[in-house]
Amino acid sequence: MALSQVAAKRLFQDVWICMRCNAKNTGQKGKKPAKCRKCNSTRLRGKKKGKKKAG
Ligand SMILES: [Zn+2]
């Protein structure tokens, strides 16, 4: 479906996860946020794309 591609882009693009508190941080296009909005940690990782598999 066309929607899923758009939705996936919005969901996974420019979203960074804090490795300390797991908060979602939205960055600017192609840019990583400077730090976590919750705990101010700079340890952020990009949100992984892909499907979840059981197990
Ligand atoms: Zn954090």
mmCIF file of the protein (N, C-alpha, C, O) and its ligand, coordinates in Angstrom:
data_MODEL
# 
_entry.id   MODEL 
# 
loop_
_entity.id 
_entity.type 
_entity.pdbx_number_of_molecules 
1 polymer     1 
2 non-polymer 1 
# 
_entity_poly.entity_id                      1 
_entity_poly.type                           'polypeptide(L)' 
_entity_poly.nstd_linkage                   no 
_entity_poly.nstd_monomer                   no 
_entity_poly.pdbx_seq_one_letter_code       MALSQVAAKRLFQDVWICMRCNAKNTGQKGKKPAKCRKCNSTRLRGKKKGKKKAG 
_entity_poly.pdbx_seq_one_letter_code_can   MALSQVAAKRLFQDVWICMRCNAKNTGQKGKKPAKCRKCNSTRLRGKKKGKKKAG 
_entity_poly.pdbx_strand_id                 A 
# 
loop_
_entity_poly_seq.entity_id 
_entity_poly_seq.num 
_entity_poly_seq.mon_id 
_entity_poly_seq.hetero 
1 1  MET n 
1 2  ALA n 
1 3  LEU n 
1 4  SER n 
1 5  GLN n 
1 6  VAL n 
1 7  ALA n 
1 8  ALA n 
1 9  LYS n 
1 10 ARG n 
1 11 LEU n 
1 12 PHE n 
1 13 GLN n 
1 14 ASP n 
1 15 VAL n 
1 16 TRP n 
1 17 ILE n 
1 18 CYS n 
1 19 MET n 
1 20 ARG n 
1 21 CYS n 
1 22 ASN n 
1 23 ALA n 
1 24 LYS n 
1 25 ASN n 
1 26 THR n 
1 27 GLY n 
1 28 GLN n 
1 29 LYS n 
1 30 GLY n 
1 31 LYS n 
1 32 LYS n 
1 33 PRO n 
1 34 ALA n 
1 35 LYS n 
1 36 CYS n 
1 37 ARG n 
1 38 LYS n 
1 39 CYS n 
1 40 ASN n 
1 41 SER n 
1 42 THR n 
1 43 ARG n 
1 44 LEU n 
1 45 ARG n 
1 46 GLY n 
1 47 LYS n 
1 48 LYS n 
1 49 LYS n 
1 50 GLY n 
1 51 LYS n 
1 52 LYS n 
1 53 LYS n 
1 54 ALA n 
1 55 GLY n 
# 
loop_
_struct_asym.id 
_struct_asym.entity_id 
A 1 
B 2 
# 
loop_
_chem_comp.id 
_chem_comp.type 
_chem_comp.mon_nstd_flag 
ALA 'L-peptide linking' y 
ARG 'L-peptide linking' y 
ASN 'L-peptide linking' y 
ASP 'L-peptide linking' y 
CYS 'L-peptide linking' y 
GLN 'L-peptide linking' y 
GLY 'peptide linking'   y 
ILE 'L-peptide linking' y 
LEU 'L-peptide linking' y 
LYS 'L-peptide linking' y 
MET 'L-peptide linking' y 
PHE 'L-peptide linking' y 
PRO 'L-peptide linking' y 
SER 'L-peptide linking' y 
THR 'L-peptide linking' y 
TRP 'L-peptide linking' y 
VAL 'L-peptide linking' y 
ZN  non-polymer         . 
# 
_pdbx_entity_nonpoly.entity_id   2 
_pdbx_entity_nonpoly.name        ? 
_pdbx_entity_nonpoly.comp_id     ZN 
# 
_pdbx_nonpoly_scheme.asym_id         B 
_pdbx_nonpoly_scheme.entity_id       2 
_pdbx_nonpoly_scheme.mon_id          ZN 
_pdbx_nonpoly_scheme.ndb_seq_num     1 
_pdbx_nonpoly_scheme.pdb_seq_num     101 
_pdbx_nonpoly_scheme.auth_seq_num    101 
_pdbx_nonpoly_scheme.pdb_mon_id      ZN 
_pdbx_nonpoly_scheme.auth_mon_id     ZN 
_pdbx_nonpoly_scheme.pdb_strand_id   A 
_pdbx_nonpoly_scheme.pdb_ins_code    . 
# 
loop_
_atom_site.group_PDB 
_atom_site.id 
_atom_site.type_symbol 
_atom_site.label_atom_id 
_atom_site.label_alt_id 
_atom_site.label_comp_id 
_atom_site.label_asym_id 
_atom_site.label_entity_id 
_atom_site.label_seq_id 
_atom_site.pdbx_PDB_ins_code 
_atom_site.Cartn_x 
_atom_site.Cartn_y 
_atom_site.Cartn_z 
_atom_site.occupancy 
_atom_site.B_iso_or_equiv 
_atom_site.pdbx_formal_charge 
_atom_site.auth_seq_id 
_atom_site.auth_comp_id 
_atom_site.auth_asym_id 
_atom_site.auth_atom_id 
_atom_site.pdbx_PDB_model_num 
ATOM   1   N  N  . MET A 1 1  ? 0.839  -1.213  0.000  1.00 0.00 ? 1   MET A N  1 
ATOM   2   C  CA . MET A 1 1  ? 0.000  0.000   0.000  1.00 0.00 ? 1   MET A CA 1 
ATOM   3   C  C  . MET A 1 1  ? 0.863  1.248   0.000  1.00 0.00 ? 1   MET A C  1 
ATOM   4   O  O  . MET A 1 1  ? 1.947  1.277   0.584  1.00 0.00 ? 1   MET A O  1 
ATOM   5   N  N  . ALA A 1 2  ? 0.381  2.236   -0.641 1.00 0.00 ? 2   ALA A N  1 
ATOM   6   C  CA . ALA A 1 2  ? 1.133  3.484   -0.732 1.00 0.00 ? 2   ALA A CA 1 
ATOM   7   C  C  . ALA A 1 2  ? 1.255  4.142   0.645  1.00 0.00 ? 2   ALA A C  1 
ATOM   8   O  O  . ALA A 1 2  ? 2.260  4.773   0.971  1.00 0.00 ? 2   ALA A O  1 
ATOM   9   N  N  . LEU A 1 3  ? 0.222  3.975   1.420  1.00 0.00 ? 3   LEU A N  1 
ATOM   10  C  CA . LEU A 1 3  ? 0.205  4.626   2.727  1.00 0.00 ? 3   LEU A CA 1 
ATOM   11  C  C  . LEU A 1 3  ? 1.347  4.123   3.614  1.00 0.00 ? 3   LEU A C  1 
ATOM   12  O  O  . LEU A 1 3  ? 1.984  4.902   4.323  1.00 0.00 ? 3   LEU A O  1 
ATOM   13  N  N  . SER A 1 4  ? 1.592  2.833   3.564  1.00 0.00 ? 4   SER A N  1 
ATOM   14  C  CA . SER A 1 4  ? 2.593  2.279   4.470  1.00 0.00 ? 4   SER A CA 1 
ATOM   15  C  C  . SER A 1 4  ? 3.970  2.875   4.217  1.00 0.00 ? 4   SER A C  1 
ATOM   16  O  O  . SER A 1 4  ? 4.739  3.090   5.154  1.00 0.00 ? 4   SER A O  1 
ATOM   17  N  N  . GLN A 1 5  ? 4.279  3.139   2.971  1.00 0.00 ? 5   GLN A N  1 
ATOM   18  C  CA . GLN A 1 5  ? 5.576  3.726   2.658  1.00 0.00 ? 5   GLN A CA 1 
ATOM   19  C  C  . GLN A 1 5  ? 5.696  5.126   3.243  1.00 0.00 ? 5   GLN A C  1 
ATOM   20  O  O  . GLN A 1 5  ? 6.713  5.493   3.832  1.00 0.00 ? 5   GLN A O  1 
ATOM   21  N  N  . VAL A 1 6  ? 4.651  5.878   3.067  1.00 0.00 ? 6   VAL A N  1 
ATOM   22  C  CA . VAL A 1 6  ? 4.638  7.242   3.599  1.00 0.00 ? 6   VAL A CA 1 
ATOM   23  C  C  . VAL A 1 6  ? 4.694  7.214   5.114  1.00 0.00 ? 6   VAL A C  1 
ATOM   24  O  O  . VAL A 1 6  ? 5.428  7.971   5.749  1.00 0.00 ? 6   VAL A O  1 
ATOM   25  N  N  . ALA A 1 7  ? 3.901  6.325   5.666  1.00 0.00 ? 7   ALA A N  1 
ATOM   26  C  CA . ALA A 1 7  ? 3.851  6.224   7.123  1.00 0.00 ? 7   ALA A CA 1 
ATOM   27  C  C  . ALA A 1 7  ? 5.204  5.792   7.675  1.00 0.00 ? 7   ALA A C  1 
ATOM   28  O  O  . ALA A 1 7  ? 5.670  6.312   8.688  1.00 0.00 ? 7   ALA A O  1 
ATOM   29  N  N  . ALA A 1 8  ? 5.826  4.835   6.995  1.00 0.00 ? 8   ALA A N  1 
ATOM   30  C  CA . ALA A 1 8  ? 7.115  4.336   7.451  1.00 0.00 ? 8   ALA A CA 1 
ATOM   31  C  C  . ALA A 1 8  ? 8.159  5.443   7.402  1.00 0.00 ? 8   ALA A C  1 
ATOM   32  O  O  . ALA A 1 8  ? 9.002  5.561   8.292  1.00 0.00 ? 8   ALA A O  1 
ATOM   33  N  N  . LYS A 1 9  ? 8.092  6.230   6.377  1.00 0.00 ? 9   LYS A N  1 
ATOM   34  C  CA . LYS A 1 9  ? 9.033  7.326   6.240  1.00 0.00 ? 9   LYS A CA 1 
ATOM   35  C  C  . LYS A 1 9  ? 8.894  8.297   7.416  1.00 0.00 ? 9   LYS A C  1 
ATOM   36  O  O  . LYS A 1 9  ? 9.870  8.757   8.007  1.00 0.00 ? 9   LYS A O  1 
ATOM   37  N  N  . ARG A 1 10 ? 7.644  8.576   7.714  1.00 0.00 ? 10  ARG A N  1 
ATOM   38  C  CA . ARG A 1 10 ? 7.388  9.521   8.791  1.00 0.00 ? 10  ARG A CA 1 
ATOM   39  C  C  . ARG A 1 10 ? 7.777  8.916   10.143 1.00 0.00 ? 10  ARG A C  1 
ATOM   40  O  O  . ARG A 1 10 ? 8.281  9.600   11.034 1.00 0.00 ? 10  ARG A O  1 
ATOM   41  N  N  . LEU A 1 11 ? 7.532  7.643   10.257 1.00 0.00 ? 11  LEU A N  1 
ATOM   42  C  CA . LEU A 1 11 ? 7.789  7.002   11.545 1.00 0.00 ? 11  LEU A CA 1 
ATOM   43  C  C  . LEU A 1 11 ? 9.273  6.784   11.799 1.00 0.00 ? 11  LEU A C  1 
ATOM   44  O  O  . LEU A 1 11 ? 9.747  6.920   12.927 1.00 0.00 ? 11  LEU A O  1 
ATOM   45  N  N  . PHE A 1 12 ? 10.011 6.440   10.726 1.00 0.00 ? 12  PHE A N  1 
ATOM   46  C  CA . PHE A 1 12 ? 11.380 6.010   10.955 1.00 0.00 ? 12  PHE A CA 1 
ATOM   47  C  C  . PHE A 1 12 ? 12.424 7.033   10.553 1.00 0.00 ? 12  PHE A C  1 
ATOM   48  O  O  . PHE A 1 12 ? 13.581 6.956   10.965 1.00 0.00 ? 12  PHE A O  1 
ATOM   49  N  N  . GLN A 1 13 ? 12.005 7.983   9.750  1.00 0.00 ? 13  GLN A N  1 
ATOM   50  C  CA . GLN A 1 13 ? 12.993 8.961   9.327  1.00 0.00 ? 13  GLN A CA 1 
ATOM   51  C  C  . GLN A 1 13 ? 13.128 10.043  10.392 1.00 0.00 ? 13  GLN A C  1 
ATOM   52  O  O  . GLN A 1 13 ? 12.141 10.536  10.939 1.00 0.00 ? 13  GLN A O  1 
ATOM   53  N  N  . ASP A 1 14 ? 14.332 10.380  10.656 1.00 0.00 ? 14  ASP A N  1 
ATOM   54  C  CA . ASP A 1 14 ? 14.618 11.470  11.580 1.00 0.00 ? 14  ASP A CA 1 
ATOM   55  C  C  . ASP A 1 14 ? 14.123 11.201  12.991 1.00 0.00 ? 14  ASP A C  1 
ATOM   56  O  O  . ASP A 1 14 ? 13.871 12.127  13.761 1.00 0.00 ? 14  ASP A O  1 
ATOM   57  N  N  . VAL A 1 15 ? 13.988 9.931   13.317 1.00 0.00 ? 15  VAL A N  1 
ATOM   58  C  CA . VAL A 1 15 ? 13.634 9.604   14.694 1.00 0.00 ? 15  VAL A CA 1 
ATOM   59  C  C  . VAL A 1 15 ? 14.830 8.949   15.350 1.00 0.00 ? 15  VAL A C  1 
ATOM   60  O  O  . VAL A 1 15 ? 15.407 8.009   14.804 1.00 0.00 ? 15  VAL A O  1 
ATOM   61  N  N  . TRP A 1 16 ? 15.193 9.426   16.484 1.00 0.00 ? 16  TRP A N  1 
ATOM   62  C  CA . TRP A 1 16 ? 16.354 8.938   17.202 1.00 0.00 ? 16  TRP A CA 1 
ATOM   63  C  C  . TRP A 1 16 ? 15.929 8.465   18.584 1.00 0.00 ? 16  TRP A C  1 
ATOM   64  O  O  . TRP A 1 16 ? 15.090 9.078   19.244 1.00 0.00 ? 16  TRP A O  1 
ATOM   65  N  N  . ILE A 1 17 ? 16.521 7.379   18.993 1.00 0.00 ? 17  ILE A N  1 
ATOM   66  C  CA . ILE A 1 17 ? 16.162 6.814   20.285 1.00 0.00 ? 17  ILE A CA 1 
ATOM   67  C  C  . ILE A 1 17 ? 17.314 7.030   21.261 1.00 0.00 ? 17  ILE A C  1 
ATOM   68  O  O  . ILE A 1 17 ? 18.474 6.754   20.958 1.00 0.00 ? 17  ILE A O  1 
ATOM   69  N  N  . CYS A 1 18 ? 16.967 7.517   22.406 1.00 0.00 ? 18  CYS A N  1 
ATOM   70  C  CA . CYS A 1 18 ? 17.965 7.704   23.441 1.00 0.00 ? 18  CYS A CA 1 
ATOM   71  C  C  . CYS A 1 18 ? 18.365 6.344   24.005 1.00 0.00 ? 18  CYS A C  1 
ATOM   72  O  O  . CYS A 1 18 ? 17.514 5.517   24.334 1.00 0.00 ? 18  CYS A O  1 
ATOM   73  N  N  . MET A 1 19 ? 19.665 6.128   24.109 1.00 0.00 ? 19  MET A N  1 
ATOM   74  C  CA . MET A 1 19 ? 20.123 4.832   24.605 1.00 0.00 ? 19  MET A CA 1 
ATOM   75  C  C  . MET A 1 19 ? 20.114 4.794   26.123 1.00 0.00 ? 19  MET A C  1 
ATOM   76  O  O  . MET A 1 19 ? 20.351 3.750   26.731 1.00 0.00 ? 19  MET A O  1 
ATOM   77  N  N  . ARG A 1 20 ? 19.848 5.907   26.709 1.00 0.00 ? 20  ARG A N  1 
ATOM   78  C  CA . ARG A 1 20 ? 19.833 5.958   28.169 1.00 0.00 ? 20  ARG A CA 1 
ATOM   79  C  C  . ARG A 1 20 ? 18.414 5.789   28.708 1.00 0.00 ? 20  ARG A C  1 
ATOM   80  O  O  . ARG A 1 20 ? 18.173 5.001   29.621 1.00 0.00 ? 20  ARG A O  1 
ATOM   81  N  N  . CYS A 1 21 ? 17.480 6.543   28.126 1.00 0.00 ? 21  CYS A N  1 
ATOM   82  C  CA . CYS A 1 21 ? 16.120 6.469   28.653 1.00 0.00 ? 21  CYS A CA 1 
ATOM   83  C  C  . CYS A 1 21 ? 15.115 6.006   27.598 1.00 0.00 ? 21  CYS A C  1 
ATOM   84  O  O  . CYS A 1 21 ? 13.918 5.932   27.873 1.00 0.00 ? 21  CYS A O  1 
ATOM   85  N  N  . ASN A 1 22 ? 15.596 5.694   26.396 1.00 0.00 ? 22  ASN A N  1 
ATOM   86  C  CA . ASN A 1 22 ? 14.748 5.183   25.315 1.00 0.00 ? 22  ASN A CA 1 
ATOM   87  C  C  . ASN A 1 22 ? 13.663 6.148   24.860 1.00 0.00 ? 22  ASN A C  1 
ATOM   88  O  O  . ASN A 1 22 ? 12.657 5.729   24.287 1.00 0.00 ? 22  ASN A O  1 
ATOM   89  N  N  . ALA A 1 23 ? 13.857 7.404   25.105 1.00 0.00 ? 23  ALA A N  1 
ATOM   90  C  CA . ALA A 1 23 ? 12.893 8.380   24.623 1.00 0.00 ? 23  ALA A CA 1 
ATOM   91  C  C  . ALA A 1 23 ? 13.071 8.579   23.126 1.00 0.00 ? 23  ALA A C  1 
ATOM   92  O  O  . ALA A 1 23 ? 14.182 8.512   22.601 1.00 0.00 ? 23  ALA A O  1 
ATOM   93  N  N  . LYS A 1 24 ? 11.969 8.820   22.461 1.00 0.00 ? 24  LYS A N  1 
ATOM   94  C  CA . LYS A 1 24 ? 12.040 9.135   21.033 1.00 0.00 ? 24  LYS A CA 1 
ATOM   95  C  C  . LYS A 1 24 ? 12.370 10.602  20.886 1.00 0.00 ? 24  LYS A C  1 
ATOM   96  O  O  . LYS A 1 24 ? 11.758 11.459  21.524 1.00 0.00 ? 24  LYS A O  1 
ATOM   97  N  N  . ASN A 1 25 ? 13.338 10.883  20.042 1.00 0.00 ? 25  ASN A N  1 
ATOM   98  C  CA . ASN A 1 25 ? 13.692 12.270  19.767 1.00 0.00 ? 25  ASN A CA 1 
ATOM   99  C  C  . ASN A 1 25 ? 13.584 12.506  18.272 1.00 0.00 ? 25  ASN A C  1 
ATOM   100 O  O  . ASN A 1 25 ? 14.167 11.777  17.470 1.00 0.00 ? 25  ASN A O  1 
ATOM   101 N  N  . THR A 1 26 ? 12.853 13.503  17.918 1.00 0.00 ? 26  THR A N  1 
ATOM   102 C  CA . THR A 1 26 ? 12.699 13.805  16.506 1.00 0.00 ? 26  THR A CA 1 
ATOM   103 C  C  . THR A 1 26 ? 13.745 14.813  16.097 1.00 0.00 ? 26  THR A C  1 
ATOM   104 O  O  . THR A 1 26 ? 13.838 15.902  16.665 1.00 0.00 ? 26  THR A O  1 
ATOM   105 N  N  . GLY A 1 27 ? 14.535 14.438  15.100 1.00 0.00 ? 27  GLY A N  1 
ATOM   106 C  CA . GLY A 1 27 ? 15.563 15.336  14.613 1.00 0.00 ? 27  GLY A CA 1 
ATOM   107 C  C  . GLY A 1 27 ? 15.076 16.110  13.409 1.00 0.00 ? 27  GLY A C  1 
ATOM   108 O  O  . GLY A 1 27 ? 13.949 15.932  12.945 1.00 0.00 ? 27  GLY A O  1 
ATOM   109 N  N  . GLN A 1 28 ? 15.933 16.960  12.920 1.00 0.00 ? 28  GLN A N  1 
ATOM   110 C  CA . GLN A 1 28 ? 15.623 17.642  11.679 1.00 0.00 ? 28  GLN A CA 1 
ATOM   111 C  C  . GLN A 1 28 ? 15.992 16.728  10.529 1.00 0.00 ? 28  GLN A C  1 
ATOM   112 O  O  . GLN A 1 28 ? 16.664 15.712  10.709 1.00 0.00 ? 28  GLN A O  1 
ATOM   113 N  N  . LYS A 1 29 ? 15.550 17.100  9.367  1.00 0.00 ? 29  LYS A N  1 
ATOM   114 C  CA . LYS A 1 29 ? 15.749 16.252  8.196  1.00 0.00 ? 29  LYS A CA 1 
ATOM   115 C  C  . LYS A 1 29 ? 17.219 15.909  8.002  1.00 0.00 ? 29  LYS A C  1 
ATOM   116 O  O  . LYS A 1 29 ? 18.050 16.775  7.731  1.00 0.00 ? 29  LYS A O  1 
ATOM   117 N  N  . GLY A 1 30 ? 17.514 14.624  8.148  1.00 0.00 ? 30  GLY A N  1 
ATOM   118 C  CA . GLY A 1 30 ? 18.879 14.163  7.959  1.00 0.00 ? 30  GLY A CA 1 
ATOM   119 C  C  . GLY A 1 30 ? 19.826 14.542  9.070  1.00 0.00 ? 30  GLY A C  1 
ATOM   120 O  O  . GLY A 1 30 ? 21.034 14.324  8.973  1.00 0.00 ? 30  GLY A O  1 
ATOM   121 N  N  . LYS A 1 31 ? 19.279 15.108  10.121 1.00 0.00 ? 31  LYS A N  1 
ATOM   122 C  CA . LYS A 1 31 ? 20.152 15.537  11.212 1.00 0.00 ? 31  LYS A CA 1 
ATOM   123 C  C  . LYS A 1 31 ? 19.748 14.879  12.524 1.00 0.00 ? 31  LYS A C  1 
ATOM   124 O  O  . LYS A 1 31 ? 18.575 14.634  12.808 1.00 0.00 ? 31  LYS A O  1 
ATOM   125 N  N  . LYS A 1 32 ? 20.740 14.620  13.268 1.00 0.00 ? 32  LYS A N  1 
ATOM   126 C  CA . LYS A 1 32 ? 20.533 14.020  14.574 1.00 0.00 ? 32  LYS A CA 1 
ATOM   127 C  C  . LYS A 1 32 ? 20.309 15.132  15.591 1.00 0.00 ? 32  LYS A C  1 
ATOM   128 O  O  . LYS A 1 32 ? 20.977 16.164  15.535 1.00 0.00 ? 32  LYS A O  1 
ATOM   129 N  N  . PRO A 1 33 ? 19.392 14.935  16.505 1.00 0.00 ? 33  PRO A N  1 
ATOM   130 C  CA . PRO A 1 33 ? 19.237 15.954  17.537 1.00 0.00 ? 33  PRO A CA 1 
ATOM   131 C  C  . PRO A 1 33 ? 20.493 16.021  18.411 1.00 0.00 ? 33  PRO A C  1 
ATOM   132 O  O  . PRO A 1 33 ? 21.181 15.017  18.597 1.00 0.00 ? 33  PRO A O  1 
ATOM   133 N  N  . ALA A 1 34 ? 20.775 17.169  18.926 1.00 0.00 ? 34  ALA A N  1 
ATOM   134 C  CA . ALA A 1 34 ? 21.997 17.349  19.700 1.00 0.00 ? 34  ALA A CA 1 
ATOM   135 C  C  . ALA A 1 34 ? 21.989 16.479  20.952 1.00 0.00 ? 34  ALA A C  1 
ATOM   136 O  O  . ALA A 1 34 ? 23.007 15.907  21.339 1.00 0.00 ? 34  ALA A O  1 
ATOM   137 N  N  . LYS A 1 35 ? 20.828 16.396  21.567 1.00 0.00 ? 35  LYS A N  1 
ATOM   138 C  CA . LYS A 1 35 ? 20.740 15.580  22.778 1.00 0.00 ? 35  LYS A CA 1 
ATOM   139 C  C  . LYS A 1 35 ? 19.307 15.180  23.049 1.00 0.00 ? 35  LYS A C  1 
ATOM   140 O  O  . LYS A 1 35 ? 18.364 15.693  22.447 1.00 0.00 ? 35  LYS A O  1 
ATOM   141 N  N  . CYS A 1 36 ? 19.176 14.253  23.969 1.00 0.00 ? 36  CYS A N  1 
ATOM   142 C  CA . CYS A 1 36 ? 17.855 13.759  24.332 1.00 0.00 ? 36  CYS A CA 1 
ATOM   143 C  C  . CYS A 1 36 ? 17.049 14.858  25.010 1.00 0.00 ? 36  CYS A C  1 
ATOM   144 O  O  . CYS A 1 36 ? 17.555 15.594  25.857 1.00 0.00 ? 36  CYS A O  1 
ATOM   145 N  N  . ARG A 1 37 ? 15.791 14.947  24.620 1.00 0.00 ? 37  ARG A N  1 
ATOM   146 C  CA . ARG A 1 37 ? 14.947 16.000  25.199 1.00 0.00 ? 37  ARG A CA 1 
ATOM   147 C  C  . ARG A 1 37 ? 14.563 15.692  26.633 1.00 0.00 ? 37  ARG A C  1 
ATOM   148 O  O  . ARG A 1 37 ? 14.137 16.574  27.379 1.00 0.00 ? 37  ARG A O  1 
ATOM   149 N  N  . LYS A 1 38 ? 14.716 14.444  27.005 1.00 0.00 ? 38  LYS A N  1 
ATOM   150 C  CA . LYS A 1 38 ? 14.293 14.043  28.341 1.00 0.00 ? 38  LYS A CA 1 
ATOM   151 C  C  . LYS A 1 38 ? 15.429 14.099  29.353 1.00 0.00 ? 38  LYS A C  1 
ATOM   152 O  O  . LYS A 1 38 ? 15.318 14.726  30.406 1.00 0.00 ? 38  LYS A O  1 
ATOM   153 N  N  . CYS A 1 39 ? 16.530 13.422  29.005 1.00 0.00 ? 39  CYS A N  1 
ATOM   154 C  CA . CYS A 1 39 ? 17.612 13.278  29.980 1.00 0.00 ? 39  CYS A CA 1 
ATOM   155 C  C  . CYS A 1 39 ? 18.881 14.003  29.547 1.00 0.00 ? 39  CYS A C  1 
ATOM   156 O  O  . CYS A 1 39 ? 19.894 13.961  30.244 1.00 0.00 ? 39  CYS A O  1 
ATOM   157 N  N  . ASN A 1 40 ? 18.823 14.668  28.396 1.00 0.00 ? 40  ASN A N  1 
ATOM   158 C  CA . ASN A 1 40 ? 19.957 15.442  27.883 1.00 0.00 ? 40  ASN A CA 1 
ATOM   159 C  C  . ASN A 1 40 ? 21.179 14.593  27.539 1.00 0.00 ? 40  ASN A C  1 
ATOM   160 O  O  . ASN A 1 40 ? 22.283 15.113  27.380 1.00 0.00 ? 40  ASN A O  1 
ATOM   161 N  N  . SER A 1 41 ? 20.975 13.310  27.428 1.00 0.00 ? 41  SER A N  1 
ATOM   162 C  CA . SER A 1 41 ? 22.072 12.450  27.010 1.00 0.00 ? 41  SER A CA 1 
ATOM   163 C  C  . SER A 1 41 ? 22.356 12.654  25.529 1.00 0.00 ? 41  SER A C  1 
ATOM   164 O  O  . SER A 1 41 ? 21.445 12.922  24.745 1.00 0.00 ? 41  SER A O  1 
ATOM   165 N  N  . THR A 1 42 ? 23.603 12.528  25.156 1.00 0.00 ? 42  THR A N  1 
ATOM   166 C  CA . THR A 1 42 ? 23.956 12.675  23.743 1.00 0.00 ? 42  THR A CA 1 
ATOM   167 C  C  . THR A 1 42 ? 24.060 11.315  23.069 1.00 0.00 ? 42  THR A C  1 
ATOM   168 O  O  . THR A 1 42 ? 24.411 11.222  21.893 1.00 0.00 ? 42  THR A O  1 
ATOM   169 N  N  . ARG A 1 43 ? 23.760 10.287  23.800 1.00 0.00 ? 43  ARG A N  1 
ATOM   170 C  CA . ARG A 1 43 ? 23.847 8.939   23.234 1.00 0.00 ? 43  ARG A CA 1 
ATOM   171 C  C  . ARG A 1 43 ? 22.526 8.582   22.558 1.00 0.00 ? 43  ARG A C  1 
ATOM   172 O  O  . ARG A 1 43 ? 21.595 8.084   23.191 1.00 0.00 ? 43  ARG A O  1 
ATOM   173 N  N  . LEU A 1 44 ? 22.474 8.845   21.280 1.00 0.00 ? 44  LEU A N  1 
ATOM   174 C  CA . LEU A 1 44 ? 21.263 8.569   20.522 1.00 0.00 ? 44  LEU A CA 1 
ATOM   175 C  C  . LEU A 1 44 ? 21.564 7.598   19.404 1.00 0.00 ? 44  LEU A C  1 
ATOM   176 O  O  . LEU A 1 44 ? 22.662 7.593   18.846 1.00 0.00 ? 44  LEU A O  1 
ATOM   177 N  N  . ARG A 1 45 ? 20.606 6.796   19.088 1.00 0.00 ? 45  ARG A N  1 
ATOM   178 C  CA . ARG A 1 45 ? 20.759 5.882   17.959 1.00 0.00 ? 45  ARG A CA 1 
ATOM   179 C  C  . ARG A 1 45 ? 19.584 6.062   17.013 1.00 0.00 ? 45  ARG A C  1 
ATOM   180 O  O  . ARG A 1 45 ? 18.486 6.436   17.425 1.00 0.00 ? 45  ARG A O  1 
ATOM   181 N  N  . GLY A 1 46 ? 19.834 5.790   15.738 1.00 0.00 ? 46  GLY A N  1 
ATOM   182 C  CA . GLY A 1 46 ? 18.772 5.887   14.766 1.00 0.00 ? 46  GLY A CA 1 
ATOM   183 C  C  . GLY A 1 46 ? 17.771 4.780   14.967 1.00 0.00 ? 46  GLY A C  1 
ATOM   184 O  O  . GLY A 1 46 ? 18.131 3.666   15.349 1.00 0.00 ? 46  GLY A O  1 
ATOM   185 N  N  . LYS A 1 47 ? 16.526 5.080   14.713 1.00 0.00 ? 47  LYS A N  1 
ATOM   186 C  CA . LYS A 1 47 ? 15.514 4.043   14.829 1.00 0.00 ? 47  LYS A CA 1 
ATOM   187 C  C  . LYS A 1 47 ? 15.666 3.061   13.692 1.00 0.00 ? 47  LYS A C  1 
ATOM   188 O  O  . LYS A 1 47 ? 15.831 3.440   12.533 1.00 0.00 ? 47  LYS A O  1 
ATOM   189 N  N  . LYS A 1 48 ? 15.607 1.803   14.044 1.00 0.00 ? 48  LYS A N  1 
ATOM   190 C  CA . LYS A 1 48 ? 15.809 0.761   13.045 1.00 0.00 ? 48  LYS A CA 1 
ATOM   191 C  C  . LYS A 1 48 ? 14.565 0.598   12.182 1.00 0.00 ? 48  LYS A C  1 
ATOM   192 O  O  . LYS A 1 48 ? 13.431 0.654   12.657 1.00 0.00 ? 48  LYS A O  1 
ATOM   193 N  N  . LYS A 1 49 ? 14.820 0.400   10.923 1.00 0.00 ? 49  LYS A N  1 
ATOM   194 C  CA . LYS A 1 49 ? 13.725 0.097   10.012 1.00 0.00 ? 49  LYS A CA 1 
ATOM   195 C  C  . LYS A 1 49 ? 13.479 -1.407  10.034 1.00 0.00 ? 49  LYS A C  1 
ATOM   196 O  O  . LYS A 1 49 ? 14.270 -2.181  10.572 1.00 0.00 ? 49  LYS A O  1 
ATOM   197 N  N  . GLY A 1 50 ? 12.396 -1.781  9.454  1.00 0.00 ? 50  GLY A N  1 
ATOM   198 C  CA . GLY A 1 50 ? 12.175 -3.203  9.260  1.00 0.00 ? 50  GLY A CA 1 
ATOM   199 C  C  . GLY A 1 50 ? 11.023 -3.765  10.072 1.00 0.00 ? 50  GLY A C  1 
ATOM   200 O  O  . GLY A 1 50 ? 10.396 -3.084  10.883 1.00 0.00 ? 50  GLY A O  1 
ATOM   201 N  N  . LYS A 1 51 ? 10.781 -5.021  9.818  1.00 0.00 ? 51  LYS A N  1 
ATOM   202 C  CA . LYS A 1 51 ? 9.646  -5.683  10.441 1.00 0.00 ? 51  LYS A CA 1 
ATOM   203 C  C  . LYS A 1 51 ? 10.058 -6.339  11.747 1.00 0.00 ? 51  LYS A C  1 
ATOM   204 O  O  . LYS A 1 51 ? 11.199 -6.756  11.947 1.00 0.00 ? 51  LYS A O  1 
ATOM   205 N  N  . LYS A 1 52 ? 9.111  -6.404  12.582 1.00 0.00 ? 52  LYS A N  1 
ATOM   206 C  CA . LYS A 1 52 ? 9.337  -7.125  13.827 1.00 0.00 ? 52  LYS A CA 1 
ATOM   207 C  C  . LYS A 1 52 ? 9.010  -8.593  13.589 1.00 0.00 ? 52  LYS A C  1 
ATOM   208 O  O  . LYS A 1 52 ? 8.016  -8.940  12.951 1.00 0.00 ? 52  LYS A O  1 
ATOM   209 N  N  . LYS A 1 53 ? 9.865  -9.423  14.113 1.00 0.00 ? 53  LYS A N  1 
ATOM   210 C  CA . LYS A 1 53 ? 9.584  -10.849 13.991 1.00 0.00 ? 53  LYS A CA 1 
ATOM   211 C  C  . LYS A 1 53 ? 9.428  -11.443 15.374 1.00 0.00 ? 53  LYS A C  1 
ATOM   212 O  O  . LYS A 1 53 ? 10.123 -11.072 16.319 1.00 0.00 ? 53  LYS A O  1 
ATOM   213 N  N  . ALA A 1 54 ? 8.516  -12.356 15.465 1.00 0.00 ? 54  ALA A N  1 
ATOM   214 C  CA . ALA A 1 54 ? 8.304  -13.005 16.752 1.00 0.00 ? 54  ALA A CA 1 
ATOM   215 C  C  . ALA A 1 54 ? 9.513  -13.863 17.102 1.00 0.00 ? 54  ALA A C  1 
ATOM   216 O  O  . ALA A 1 54 ? 10.054 -14.579 16.260 1.00 0.00 ? 54  ALA A O  1 
ATOM   217 N  N  . GLY A 1 55 ? 9.914  -13.776 18.333 1.00 0.00 ? 55  GLY A N  1 
ATOM   218 C  CA . GLY A 1 55 ? 11.000 -14.624 18.790 1.00 0.00 ? 55  GLY A CA 1 
ATOM   219 C  C  . GLY A 1 55 ? 12.328 -14.086 18.487 1.00 0.00 ? 55  GLY A C  1 
ATOM   220 O  O  . GLY A 1 55 ? 13.337 -14.708 18.820 1.00 0.00 ? 55  GLY A O  1 
HETATM 221 ZN ZN . ZN  B 2 .  ? 17.232 10.259  27.191 1.00 0.00 2 101 ZN  A ZN 1 
# 
